[in-house]
Amino acid sequence: MAEQIKIENVVASTDIKKIISLDKLLNVLENSEYEPEQFPGLVYRLDEPRVATLIFRSGKIICVGARSPAMAKLALKKTVRNIKKIGIRFNEDTLKLKIENIVVAVNLGRDLNLDHLAFKLENSEYEPEQFPGLVYRIYDPKVAFLLFSSGRVVCAGAKSMDAVRQAVKKLEAQLKAVKS
């Protein structure tokens, strides 16, 4: 199997299902920015864990930049607790925290011939004039890979680490089958 799978980003979400006054929240949360002309959500940066959460008026909250699913969930819980400071009442225990996307980097430890792979791998796109990587999609689990000639690979779209491992295993089997 691949040398090492390194998590680069985990995106997770929750929804408190209450309307939030982002102007009020801006005054309560340190390290937050709200510029509705540029972006409809409030950006709240946490120091521990070091992530950003995007808080929307609708009550939807998205965490970006986490380095593990556990870190993303912790950040969402902290954010939700801090939202309560402006007087919104809801039951934290009933909130569903959902992993939306895990992005990982993998080093296959060998060079890849992307021209060859573009012809051999179904569901792949390669336009080196536009982008130096080959895009390869699989559908179970549903992920997209970016393959680079150096042997470095980015995998995006998985909802769990099990799905990441399963996808990387499938990629390696495909690469072996087409003799990259």
PyMOL commands that place a pseudoatom at each C-alpha (Angstrom):
pseudoatom trace, name=CA, resn=MET, resi=1, chain=A, elem=C, hetatm=0, pos=[0.000, 0.000, 0.000]
pseudoatom trace, name=CA, resn=ALA, resi=2, chain=A, elem=C, hetatm=0, pos=[0.995, 3.647, -0.372]
pseudoatom trace, name=CA, resn=GLU, resi=3, chain=A, elem=C, hetatm=0, pos=[3.801, 4.978, 1.784]
pseudoatom trace, name=CA, resn=GLN, resi=4, chain=A, elem=C, hetatm=0, pos=[1.606, 7.201, 3.902]
pseudoatom trace, name=CA, resn=ILE, resi=5, chain=A, elem=C, hetatm=0, pos=[-1.818, 8.843, 3.852]
pseudoatom trace, name=CA, resn=LYS, resi=6, chain=A, elem=C, hetatm=0, pos=[-1.698, 12.392, 5.212]
pseudoatom trace, name=CA, resn=ILE, resi=7, chain=A, elem=C, hetatm=0, pos=[-4.888, 14.314, 5.951]
pseudoatom trace, name=CA, resn=GLU, resi=8, chain=A, elem=C, hetatm=0, pos=[-4.714, 17.810, 4.477]
pseudoatom trace, name=CA, resn=ASN, resi=9, chain=A, elem=C, hetatm=0, pos=[-8.246, 19.044, 5.203]
pseudoatom trace, name=CA, resn=VAL, resi=10, chain=A, elem=C, hetatm=0, pos=[-11.474, 17.843, 6.765]
pseudoatom trace, name=CA, resn=VAL, resi=11, chain=A, elem=C, hetatm=0, pos=[-14.737, 19.675, 6.122]
pseudoatom trace, name=CA, resn=ALA, resi=12, chain=A, elem=C, hetatm=0, pos=[-17.606, 19.027, 8.526]
pseudoatom trace, name=CA, resn=SER, resi=13, chain=A, elem=C, hetatm=0, pos=[-20.986, 20.644, 9.126]
pseudoatom trace, name=CA, resn=THR, resi=14, chain=A, elem=C, hetatm=0, pos=[-23.872, 20.942, 11.500]
pseudoatom trace, name=CA, resn=ASP, resi=15, chain=A, elem=C, hetatm=0, pos=[-27.111, 22.923, 11.631]
pseudoatom trace, name=CA, resn=ILE, resi=16, chain=A, elem=C, hetatm=0, pos=[-28.593, 24.439, 14.797]
pseudoatom trace, name=CA, resn=LYS, resi=17, chain=A, elem=C, hetatm=0, pos=[-31.836, 25.101, 12.858]
pseudoatom trace, name=CA, resn=LYS, resi=18, chain=A, elem=C, hetatm=0, pos=[-32.201, 28.604, 14.325]
pseudoatom trace, name=CA, resn=ILE, resi=19, chain=A, elem=C, hetatm=0, pos=[-31.783, 32.011, 12.696]
pseudoatom trace, name=CA, resn=ILE, resi=20, chain=A, elem=C, hetatm=0, pos=[-28.552, 33.617, 13.900]
pseudoatom trace, name=CA, resn=SER, resi=21, chain=A, elem=C, hetatm=0, pos=[-27.905, 37.354, 14.054]
pseudoatom trace, name=CA, resn=LEU, resi=22, chain=A, elem=C, hetatm=0, pos=[-24.439, 37.449, 12.515]
pseudoatom trace, name=CA, resn=ASP, resi=23, chain=A, elem=C, hetatm=0, pos=[-24.009, 41.123, 13.495]
pseudoatom trace, name=CA, resn=LYS, resi=24, chain=A, elem=C, hetatm=0, pos=[-24.593, 40.229, 17.169]
pseudoatom trace, name=CA, resn=LEU, resi=25, chain=A, elem=C, hetatm=0, pos=[-22.300, 37.226, 16.862]
pseudoatom trace, name=CA, resn=LEU, resi=26, chain=A, elem=C, hetatm=0, pos=[-19.549, 39.381, 15.357]
pseudoatom trace, name=CA, resn=ASN, resi=27, chain=A, elem=C, hetatm=0, pos=[-19.524, 41.460, 18.560]
pseudoatom trace, name=CA, resn=VAL, resi=28, chain=A, elem=C, hetatm=0, pos=[-19.280, 38.376, 20.791]
pseudoatom trace, name=CA, resn=LEU, resi=29, chain=A, elem=C, hetatm=0, pos=[-16.759, 36.201, 18.959]
pseudoatom trace, name=CA, resn=GLU, resi=30, chain=A, elem=C, hetatm=0, pos=[-13.120, 37.237, 18.909]
pseudoatom trace, name=CA, resn=ASN, resi=31, chain=A, elem=C, hetatm=0, pos=[-11.252, 36.410, 15.683]
pseudoatom trace, name=CA, resn=SER, resi=32, chain=A, elem=C, hetatm=0, pos=[-14.385, 36.692, 13.566]
pseudoatom trace, name=CA, resn=GLU, resi=33, chain=A, elem=C, hetatm=0, pos=[-15.081, 38.584, 10.354]
pseudoatom trace, name=CA, resn=TYR, resi=34, chain=A, elem=C, hetatm=0, pos=[-18.362, 39.388, 8.679]
pseudoatom trace, name=CA, resn=GLU, resi=35, chain=A, elem=C, hetatm=0, pos=[-18.498, 41.240, 5.387]
pseudoatom trace, name=CA, resn=PRO, resi=36, chain=A, elem=C, hetatm=0, pos=[-21.883, 40.362, 3.831]
pseudoatom trace, name=CA, resn=GLU, resi=37, chain=A, elem=C, hetatm=0, pos=[-21.067, 42.219, 0.592]
pseudoatom trace, name=CA, resn=GLN, resi=38, chain=A, elem=C, hetatm=0, pos=[-18.224, 39.755, -0.012]
pseudoatom trace, name=CA, resn=PHE, resi=39, chain=A, elem=C, hetatm=0, pos=[-19.447, 36.527, 1.634]
pseudoatom trace, name=CA, resn=PRO, resi=40, chain=A, elem=C, hetatm=0, pos=[-22.839, 35.670, 3.217]
pseudoatom trace, name=CA, resn=GLY, resi=41, chain=A, elem=C, hetatm=0, pos=[-21.368, 33.967, 6.281]
pseudoatom trace, name=CA, resn=LEU, resi=42, chain=A, elem=C, hetatm=0, pos=[-19.404, 34.972, 9.334]
pseudoatom trace, name=CA, resn=VAL, resi=43, chain=A, elem=C, hetatm=0, pos=[-15.858, 33.571, 9.363]
pseudoatom trace, name=CA, resn=TYR, resi=44, chain=A, elem=C, hetatm=0, pos=[-14.836, 32.529, 12.865]
pseudoatom trace, name=CA, resn=ARG, resi=45, chain=A, elem=C, hetatm=0, pos=[-11.232, 31.419, 13.366]
pseudoatom trace, name=CA, resn=LEU, resi=46, chain=A, elem=C, hetatm=0, pos=[-10.430, 29.194, 16.328]
pseudoatom trace, name=CA, resn=ASP, resi=47, chain=A, elem=C, hetatm=0, pos=[-6.943, 28.910, 17.798]
pseudoatom trace, name=CA, resn=GLU, resi=48, chain=A, elem=C, hetatm=0, pos=[-7.475, 25.465, 19.299]
pseudoatom trace, name=CA, resn=PRO, resi=49, chain=A, elem=C, hetatm=0, pos=[-8.060, 23.495, 17.179]
pseudoatom trace, name=CA, resn=ARG, resi=50, chain=A, elem=C, hetatm=0, pos=[-6.636, 25.773, 14.489]
pseudoatom trace, name=CA, resn=VAL, resi=51, chain=A, elem=C, hetatm=0, pos=[-9.527, 25.875, 11.977]
pseudoatom trace, name=CA, resn=ALA, resi=52, chain=A, elem=C, hetatm=0, pos=[-12.068, 28.267, 10.532]
pseudoatom trace, name=CA, resn=THR, resi=53, chain=A, elem=C, hetatm=0, pos=[-15.802, 27.866, 10.891]
pseudoatom trace, name=CA, resn=LEU, resi=54, chain=A, elem=C, hetatm=0, pos=[-18.270, 29.492, 8.550]
pseudoatom trace, name=CA, resn=ILE, resi=55, chain=A, elem=C, hetatm=0, pos=[-21.479, 30.478, 10.304]
pseudoatom trace, name=CA, resn=PHE, resi=56, chain=A, elem=C, hetatm=0, pos=[-24.556, 31.312, 8.256]
pseudoatom trace, name=CA, resn=ARG, resi=57, chain=A, elem=C, hetatm=0, pos=[-27.705, 33.211, 9.237]
pseudoatom trace, name=CA, resn=SER, resi=58, chain=A, elem=C, hetatm=0, pos=[-29.775, 30.048, 8.606]
pseudoatom trace, name=CA, resn=GLY, resi=59, chain=A, elem=C, hetatm=0, pos=[-27.991, 28.219, 11.442]
pseudoatom trace, name=CA, resn=LYS, resi=60, chain=A, elem=C, hetatm=0, pos=[-25.779, 26.127, 9.175]
pseudoatom trace, name=CA, resn=ILE, resi=61, chain=A, elem=C, hetatm=0, pos=[-22.156, 25.909, 10.380]
pseudoatom trace, name=CA, resn=ILE, resi=62, chain=A, elem=C, hetatm=0, pos=[-19.247, 24.538, 8.352]
pseudoatom trace, name=CA, resn=CYS, resi=63, chain=A, elem=C, hetatm=0, pos=[-15.778, 23.765, 9.686]
pseudoatom trace, name=CA, resn=VAL, resi=64, chain=A, elem=C, hetatm=0, pos=[-12.828, 23.897, 7.269]
pseudoatom trace, name=CA, resn=GLY, resi=65, chain=A, elem=C, hetatm=0, pos=[-9.125, 23.300, 7.739]
pseudoatom trace, name=CA, resn=ALA, resi=66, chain=A, elem=C, hetatm=0, pos=[-9.220, 20.529, 10.321]
pseudoatom trace, name=CA, resn=ARG, resi=67, chain=A, elem=C, hetatm=0, pos=[-6.514, 17.856, 10.190]
pseudoatom trace, name=CA, resn=SER, resi=68, chain=A, elem=C, hetatm=0, pos=[-8.728, 15.033, 11.488]
pseudoatom trace, name=CA, resn=PRO, resi=69, chain=A, elem=C, hetatm=0, pos=[-12.437, 14.195, 11.715]
pseudoatom trace, name=CA, resn=ALA, resi=70, chain=A, elem=C, hetatm=0, pos=[-12.193, 14.424, 15.530]
pseudoatom trace, name=CA, resn=MET, resi=71, chain=A, elem=C, hetatm=0, pos=[-10.656, 17.902, 15.296]
pseudoatom trace, name=CA, resn=ALA, resi=72, chain=A, elem=C, hetatm=0, pos=[-13.453, 19.059, 12.969]
pseudoatom trace, name=CA, resn=LYS, resi=73, chain=A, elem=C, hetatm=0, pos=[-16.123, 17.781, 15.350]
pseudoatom trace, name=CA, resn=LEU, resi=74, chain=A, elem=C, hetatm=0, pos=[-14.418, 19.425, 18.343]
pseudoatom trace, name=CA, resn=ALA, resi=75, chain=A, elem=C, hetatm=0, pos=[-14.280, 22.745, 16.473]
pseudoatom trace, name=CA, resn=LEU, resi=76, chain=A, elem=C, hetatm=0, pos=[-17.989, 22.549, 15.625]
pseudoatom trace, name=CA, resn=LYS, resi=77, chain=A, elem=C, hetatm=0, pos=[-18.871, 21.812, 19.261]
pseudoatom trace, name=CA, resn=LYS, resi=78, chain=A, elem=C, hetatm=0, pos=[-16.788, 24.791, 20.471]
pseudoatom trace, name=CA, resn=THR, resi=79, chain=A, elem=C, hetatm=0, pos=[-18.382, 27.063, 17.874]
pseudoatom trace, name=CA, resn=VAL, resi=80, chain=A, elem=C, hetatm=0, pos=[-21.890, 25.948, 18.828]
pseudoatom trace, name=CA, resn=ARG, resi=81, chain=A, elem=C, hetatm=0, pos=[-21.148, 26.612, 22.518]
pseudoatom trace, name=CA, resn=ASN, resi=82, chain=A, elem=C, hetatm=0, pos=[-19.923, 30.103, 21.674]
pseudoatom trace, name=CA, resn=ILE, resi=83, chain=A, elem=C, hetatm=0, pos=[-23.024, 30.851, 19.586]
pseudoatom trace, name=CA, resn=LYS, resi=84, chain=A, elem=C, hetatm=0, pos=[-25.129, 30.258, 22.708]
pseudoatom trace, name=CA, resn=LYS, resi=85, chain=A, elem=C, hetatm=0, pos=[-23.476, 33.384, 24.206]
pseudoatom trace, name=CA, resn=ILE, resi=86, chain=A, elem=C, hetatm=0, pos=[-25.813, 35.601, 22.168]
pseudoatom trace, name=CA, resn=GLY, resi=87, chain=A, elem=C, hetatm=0, pos=[-28.861, 34.017, 23.791]
pseudoatom trace, name=CA, resn=ILE, resi=88, chain=A, elem=C, hetatm=0, pos=[-29.961, 31.455, 21.200]
pseudoatom trace, name=CA, resn=ARG, resi=89, chain=A, elem=C, hetatm=0, pos=[-31.471, 28.388, 22.859]
pseudoatom trace, name=CA, resn=PHE, resi=90, chain=A, elem=C, hetatm=0, pos=[-31.127, 24.900, 21.351]
pseudoatom trace, name=CA, resn=ASN, resi=91, chain=A, elem=C, hetatm=0, pos=[-30.182, 21.423, 22.494]
pseudoatom trace, name=CA, resn=GLU, resi=92, chain=A, elem=C, hetatm=0, pos=[-26.499, 20.738, 21.727]
pseudoatom trace, name=CA, resn=ASP, resi=93, chain=A, elem=C, hetatm=0, pos=[-26.955, 17.015, 22.356]
pseudoatom trace, name=CA, resn=THR, resi=94, chain=A, elem=C, hetatm=0, pos=[-29.344, 16.585, 19.420]
pseudoatom trace, name=CA, resn=LEU, resi=95, chain=A, elem=C, hetatm=0, pos=[-27.059, 18.244, 16.851]
pseudoatom trace, name=CA, resn=LYS, resi=96, chain=A, elem=C, hetatm=0, pos=[-25.824, 16.049, 14.047]
pseudoatom trace, name=CA, resn=LEU, resi=97, chain=A, elem=C, hetatm=0, pos=[-22.190, 16.611, 13.108]
pseudoatom trace, name=CA, resn=LYS, resi=98, chain=A, elem=C, hetatm=0, pos=[-21.479, 15.393, 9.590]
pseudoatom trace, name=CA, resn=ILE, resi=99, chain=A, elem=C, hetatm=0, pos=[-18.162, 14.866, 7.799]
pseudoatom trace, name=CA, resn=GLU, resi=100, chain=A, elem=C, hetatm=0, pos=[-18.653, 16.333, 4.314]
pseudoatom trace, name=CA, resn=ASN, resi=101, chain=A, elem=C, hetatm=0, pos=[-15.229, 15.826, 2.749]
pseudoatom trace, name=CA, resn=ILE, resi=102, chain=A, elem=C, hetatm=0, pos=[-11.786, 14.504, 3.626]
pseudoatom trace, name=CA, resn=VAL, resi=103, chain=A, elem=C, hetatm=0, pos=[-8.838, 15.554, 1.466]
pseudoatom trace, name=CA, resn=VAL, resi=104, chain=A, elem=C, hetatm=0, pos=[-5.653, 13.506, 1.771]
pseudoatom trace, name=CA, resn=ALA, resi=105, chain=A, elem=C, hetatm=0, pos=[-2.235, 13.432, 0.133]
pseudoatom trace, name=CA, resn=VAL, resi=106, chain=A, elem=C, hetatm=0, pos=[-0.519, 10.169, -0.695]
pseudoatom trace, name=CA, resn=ASN, resi=107, chain=A, elem=C, hetatm=0, pos=[2.966, 9.479, -2.021]
pseudoatom trace, name=CA, resn=LEU, resi=108, chain=A, elem=C, hetatm=0, pos=[3.021, 6.323, -4.143]
pseudoatom trace, name=CA, resn=GLY, resi=109, chain=A, elem=C, hetatm=0, pos=[6.807, 6.303, -4.023]
pseudoatom trace, name=CA, resn=ARG, resi=110, chain=A, elem=C, hetatm=0, pos=[7.262, 6.047, -7.786]
pseudoatom trace, name=CA, resn=ASP, resi=111, chain=A, elem=C, hetatm=0, pos=[6.856, 8.153, -10.915]
pseudoatom trace, name=CA, resn=LEU, resi=112, chain=A, elem=C, hetatm=0, pos=[3.673, 7.918, -12.984]
pseudoatom trace, name=CA, resn=ASN, resi=113, chain=A, elem=C, hetatm=0, pos=[3.351, 8.167, -16.758]
pseudoatom trace, name=CA, resn=LEU, resi=114, chain=A, elem=C, hetatm=0, pos=[0.253, 10.365, -16.959]
pseudoatom trace, name=CA, resn=ASP, resi=115, chain=A, elem=C, hetatm=0, pos=[0.005, 10.231, -20.778]
pseudoatom trace, name=CA, resn=HIS, resi=116, chain=A, elem=C, hetatm=0, pos=[-0.178, 6.422, -20.587]
pseudoatom trace, name=CA, resn=LEU, resi=117, chain=A, elem=C, hetatm=0, pos=[-2.638, 6.476, -17.677]
pseudoatom trace, name=CA, resn=ALA, resi=118, chain=A, elem=C, hetatm=0, pos=[-4.937, 8.952, -19.456]
pseudoatom trace, name=CA, resn=PHE, resi=119, chain=A, elem=C, hetatm=0, pos=[-5.544, 6.316, -22.160]
pseudoatom trace, name=CA, resn=LYS, resi=120, chain=A, elem=C, hetatm=0, pos=[-5.766, 3.332, -19.824]
pseudoatom trace, name=CA, resn=LEU, resi=121, chain=A, elem=C, hetatm=0, pos=[-7.873, 4.615, -16.918]
pseudoatom trace, name=CA, resn=GLU, resi=122, chain=A, elem=C, hetatm=0, pos=[-11.593, 4.964, -17.528]
pseudoatom trace, name=CA, resn=ASN, resi=123, chain=A, elem=C, hetatm=0, pos=[-13.142, 8.101, -16.004]
pseudoatom trace, name=CA, resn=SER, resi=124, chain=A, elem=C, hetatm=0, pos=[-9.894, 10.044, -16.234]
pseudoatom trace, name=CA, resn=GLU, resi=125, chain=A, elem=C, hetatm=0, pos=[-9.158, 13.495, -17.665]
pseudoatom trace, name=CA, resn=TYR, resi=126, chain=A, elem=C, hetatm=0, pos=[-5.728, 14.822, -18.500]
pseudoatom trace, name=CA, resn=GLU, resi=127, chain=A, elem=C, hetatm=0, pos=[-5.051, 18.174, -20.115]
pseudoatom trace, name=CA, resn=PRO, resi=128, chain=A, elem=C, hetatm=0, pos=[-1.433, 19.049, -19.263]
pseudoatom trace, name=CA, resn=GLU, resi=129, chain=A, elem=C, hetatm=0, pos=[-1.730, 22.477, -20.939]
pseudoatom trace, name=CA, resn=GLN, resi=130, chain=A, elem=C, hetatm=0, pos=[-4.441, 23.361, -18.422]
pseudoatom trace, name=CA, resn=PHE, resi=131, chain=A, elem=C, hetatm=0, pos=[-3.341, 21.494, -15.279]
pseudoatom trace, name=CA, resn=PRO, resi=132, chain=A, elem=C, hetatm=0, pos=[-0.303, 19.272, -14.572]
pseudoatom trace, name=CA, resn=GLY, resi=133, chain=A, elem=C, hetatm=0, pos=[-2.298, 16.489, -12.902]
pseudoatom trace, name=CA, resn=LEU, resi=134, chain=A, elem=C, hetatm=0, pos=[-4.540, 13.727, -14.175]
pseudoatom trace, name=CA, resn=VAL, resi=135, chain=A, elem=C, hetatm=0, pos=[-8.047, 13.695, -12.682]
pseudoatom trace, name=CA, resn=TYR, resi=136, chain=A, elem=C, hetatm=0, pos=[-9.310, 10.176, -12.025]
pseudoatom trace, name=CA, resn=ARG, resi=137, chain=A, elem=C, hetatm=0, pos=[-12.729, 9.448, -10.542]
pseudoatom trace, name=CA, resn=ILE, resi=138, chain=A, elem=C, hetatm=0, pos=[-14.049, 6.300, -8.923]
pseudoatom trace, name=CA, resn=TYR, resi=139, chain=A, elem=C, hetatm=0, pos=[-17.613, 5.795, -7.776]
pseudoatom trace, name=CA, resn=ASP, resi=140, chain=A, elem=C, hetatm=0, pos=[-17.392, 3.324, -4.888]
pseudoatom trace, name=CA, resn=PRO, resi=141, chain=A, elem=C, hetatm=0, pos=[-16.405, 5.088, -2.716]
pseudoatom trace, name=CA, resn=LYS, resi=142, chain=A, elem=C, hetatm=0, pos=[-17.160, 8.282, -4.617]
pseudoatom trace, name=CA, resn=VAL, resi=143, chain=A, elem=C, hetatm=0, pos=[-13.861, 10.194, -4.732]
pseudoatom trace, name=CA, resn=ALA, resi=144, chain=A, elem=C, hetatm=0, pos=[-11.701, 12.098, -7.165]
pseudoatom trace, name=CA, resn=PHE, resi=145, chain=A, elem=C, hetatm=0, pos=[-7.944, 11.661, -7.397]
pseudoatom trace, name=CA, resn=LEU, resi=146, chain=A, elem=C, hetatm=0, pos=[-5.399, 14.106, -8.721]
pseudoatom trace, name=CA, resn=LEU, resi=147, chain=A, elem=C, hetatm=0, pos=[-2.393, 12.115, -9.914]
pseudoatom trace, name=CA, resn=PHE, resi=148, chain=A, elem=C, hetatm=0, pos=[0.944, 13.812, -10.569]
pseudoatom trace, name=CA, resn=SER, resi=149, chain=A, elem=C, hetatm=0, pos=[3.910, 12.430, -12.507]
pseudoatom trace, name=CA, resn=SER, resi=150, chain=A, elem=C, hetatm=0, pos=[6.029, 12.550, -9.310]
pseudoatom trace, name=CA, resn=GLY, resi=151, chain=A, elem=C, hetatm=0, pos=[3.840, 9.829, -7.770]
pseudoatom trace, name=CA, resn=ARG, resi=152, chain=A, elem=C, hetatm=0, pos=[2.080, 12.245, -5.471]
pseudoatom trace, name=CA, resn=VAL, resi=153, chain=A, elem=C, hetatm=0, pos=[-1.693, 11.863, -5.329]
pseudoatom trace, name=CA, resn=VAL, resi=154, chain=A, elem=C, hetatm=0, pos=[-4.466, 13.941, -3.779]
pseudoatom trace, name=CA, resn=CYS, resi=155, chain=A, elem=C, hetatm=0, pos=[-7.752, 12.209, -2.936]
pseudoatom trace, name=CA, resn=ALA, resi=156, chain=A, elem=C, hetatm=0, pos=[-10.858, 14.323, -2.304]
pseudoatom trace, name=CA, resn=GLY, resi=157, chain=A, elem=C, hetatm=0, pos=[-14.491, 13.571, -1.620]
pseudoatom trace, name=CA, resn=ALA, resi=158, chain=A, elem=C, hetatm=0, pos=[-14.332, 10.754, 0.926]
pseudoatom trace, name=CA, resn=LYS, resi=159, chain=A, elem=C, hetatm=0, pos=[-16.616, 10.970, 3.942]
pseudoatom trace, name=CA, resn=SER, resi=160, chain=A, elem=C, hetatm=0, pos=[-14.546, 8.709, 6.235]
pseudoatom trace, name=CA, resn=MET, resi=161, chain=A, elem=C, hetatm=0, pos=[-10.997, 7.455, 6.639]
pseudoatom trace, name=CA, resn=ASP, resi=162, chain=A, elem=C, hetatm=0, pos=[-12.221, 3.941, 5.817]
pseudoatom trace, name=CA, resn=ALA, resi=163, chain=A, elem=C, hetatm=0, pos=[-13.462, 5.269, 2.477]
pseudoatom trace, name=CA, resn=VAL, resi=164, chain=A, elem=C, hetatm=0, pos=[-10.076, 6.958, 1.918]
pseudoatom trace, name=CA, resn=ARG, resi=165, chain=A, elem=C, hetatm=0, pos=[-8.195, 3.709, 2.545]
pseudoatom trace, name=CA, resn=GLN, resi=166, chain=A, elem=C, hetatm=0, pos=[-10.590, 1.742, 0.335]
pseudoatom trace, name=CA, resn=ALA, resi=167, chain=A, elem=C, hetatm=0, pos=[-10.244, 4.319, -2.478]
pseudoatom trace, name=CA, resn=VAL, resi=168, chain=A, elem=C, hetatm=0, pos=[-6.433, 4.380, -2.299]
pseudoatom trace, name=CA, resn=LYS, resi=169, chain=A, elem=C, hetatm=0, pos=[-6.362, 0.577, -2.367]
pseudoatom trace, name=CA, resn=LYS, resi=170, chain=A, elem=C, hetatm=0, pos=[-8.571, 0.603, -5.496]
pseudoatom trace, name=CA, resn=LEU, resi=171, chain=A, elem=C, hetatm=0, pos=[-6.355, 3.214, -7.136]
pseudoatom trace, name=CA, resn=GLU, resi=172, chain=A, elem=C, hetatm=0, pos=[-3.250, 1.150, -6.492]
pseudoatom trace, name=CA, resn=ALA, resi=173, chain=A, elem=C, hetatm=0, pos=[-4.945, -1.958, -7.925]
pseudoatom trace, name=CA, resn=GLN, resi=174, chain=A, elem=C, hetatm=0, pos=[-5.940, 0.003, -11.049]
pseudoatom trace, name=CA, resn=LEU, resi=175, chain=A, elem=C, hetatm=0, pos=[-2.414, 1.374, -11.480]
pseudoatom trace, name=CA, resn=LYS, resi=176, chain=A, elem=C, hetatm=0, pos=[-0.971, -2.126, -11.152]
pseudoatom trace, name=CA, resn=ALA, resi=177, chain=A, elem=C, hetatm=0, pos=[-3.511, -3.471, -13.687]
pseudoatom trace, name=CA, resn=VAL, resi=178, chain=A, elem=C, hetatm=0, pos=[-2.576, -0.874, -16.329]
pseudoatom trace, name=CA, resn=LYS, resi=179, chain=A, elem=C, hetatm=0, pos=[1.166, -1.092, -15.603]
pseudoatom trace, name=CA, resn=SER, resi=180, chain=A, elem=C, hetatm=0, pos=[1.783, 2.599, -14.986]
for i in range(1, 180): cmd.bond("trace and resi %d" % i, "trace and resi %d" % (i + 1))
show_as sticks, trace
zoom trace
